[in-house]
Amino acid sequence: MKRPARILSTLLVLVALLCLPVTALDNATAQHNVEIRQAHLAWTALDLDVEMNAAITYCGTLYGADTSGMSALLAQFREEETLIPSAATNEEVDALVADMTNTTSLFREETFVVVTRGQGKWEDLNIQVLAAKENNPYILNKREAYWSVRKANQLADFDAWVKDGQQKLDALKTMGYDTTAAQRALDVFSAKRPAVQAALTSKTELTILTISPQVLSLSEDFSRKLAAAQEQVPDSMRLMLLLDQADRAVVRADRINTDLVPYLLDIGDADPVLSRTKKDIAASRKILNTGNLGATRTEMVHVQKDLVDLAQAYRDVAHSIALPAEFSLELNTMVLRLDDAADQMRTAL
């Protein structure tokens, strides 16, 4: 006599979170994961409970059958069922699944012994089991509860993931990072929500398995582009570096102006332009500290012009008086440095 083809064939395999993007599980998502597993386990366990009960009923009709062992295992299984709501972590759910799987294995072995001794027919047993499960309102209710929990939780996690991604991009953009590519990737990912919702609404694993690789790939693409954006030098930092460069030029110009006085009492525009440069740098830095990059760029246009004017003032000085060779070289070097700083600033602005 063959073992049953259908009886107790349902496995306590819990469905993974197929529609979730790539991300570490935060507290909310981890809790949603547990809730989905609990709902699935409750549905699967009730399905097995009905199978086991129908098997006991059938075996009770066999000649000389002793179903006490089967009944004891069903009672044990039902005690384990009552623990499902209190399995509050993935580890606790895993342990409970292991216990319930062991109990059903023992029940399956006991059923085989009883049916064999009583010369029962597996076909008749399968028919009785299927009849007990067909359109069973309690099983259908557990099934609906599972899909309701799964749909609500996974859509909530999808939305939370998109929201978290957008907040990261907004923060980077405020600091001057180029988030164009990452934003486009997040928008494409977010646009998959109706497809994810439709897949969950279908209540079919095959449909979910079809959309899952797409969602997974898009989430990975966004994660890569987000990481790339974070590795950039943001505009705020770039502007700050340009202002720091201008500050260093000002410090050197101060020393040069002081050194020029013994040779030329009137150093022309070098002094007033330097004062104006200091003022404009300070104004630009103050605006930059507010985070308003647009206004900072507008103000730094004045600094860029100041650097050009200061370089010209030193050219005028160099052509107006004969200076010691060493000092003349330093002055010309300063002119080149100011020109370079002004060019870099013009390019950045």
Number of C-alpha atoms within 10 A of each C-alpha: 10 9 15 18 10 15 22 21 12 13 11 17 12 16 13 10 15 17 24 20 23 16 11 8 13 10 9 12 20 15 16 21 22 19 22 26 26 24 23 22 25 22 22 20 26 19 21 23 20 20 25 24 16 22 25 23 16 19 23 17 12 18 13 12 18 17 21 12 15 23 17 12 20 21 13 15 22 15 12 16 18 11 15 19 14 10 18 14 16 16 11 15 22 14 13 18 20 12 15 21 17 13 16 25 14 15 22 20 12 17 23 18 14 22 25 17 14 17 15 19 17 19 15 12 22 20 13 17 23 17 13 16 18 10 10 13 10 14 21 16 11 20 19 15 17 22 19 16 18 24 21 15 20 23 18 16 22 23 14 14 20 19 14 12 17 16 12 14 22 15 12 17 17 16 17 20 20 19 23 13 14 22 19 13 21 23 15 16 22 18 11 15 17 11 15 25 17 14 21 22 15 13 17 11 12 11 16 20 13 13 18 19 14 16 24 16 14 20 23 17 17 22 19 13 20 22 11 14 21 15 10 13 13 19 18 19 15 14 22 17 13 19 22 14 16 23 16 11 17 20 12 11 22 15 10 17 17 11 12 17 11 9 12 15 8 12 18 13 16 22 17 12 19 22 14 16 23 17 13 19 22 15 16 24 17 13 18 22 12 10 14 15 19 12 13 22 19 13 18 25 16 18 26 26 16 23 27 19 20 26 25 17 20 23 16 15 21 17 10 11 11 12 16 10 9 8 15 16 13 13 22 15 12 20 22 13 17 26 19 15 19 24 15 13 24 15 7 12 15
